[in-house]
Amino acid sequence: MGRRKKIFKKQDILDAIKDSGGIVSTIALALHCDWHTAKANIERYEETREAFDGELETGLDVVEGKAYAQARNGDGAMIRFILATKGRKRGYGEQPYLPFDELKDDTEIKIEIVDGENDD
């Protein structure tokens, strides 16, 4: 039989999420539990799910701000990275940008299997 995961109080989970950058391992350390227990507790309440999502977005904003600062300072690799990701709509990057509204859900794919033998 598996061990039962510890259930934490909602406020304890919210406190652990604060300033975690949305990193589950950081939350697990704050709660003194393993990664899976932390993730299960985050998912347990709507308020903790929303707090986690918000913290994750805040963490990404911080990192994105640092990336833009590097690009402003002339970091060529960072400039290329930002253009390849954020600039895809403008034609930068290796793959063309296809917005979801232009993708066809009813695309038909026909596959013909040829065994290579001649029926003659």
Beta strands, then each sheet from edge to edge (+ up, - down):
end
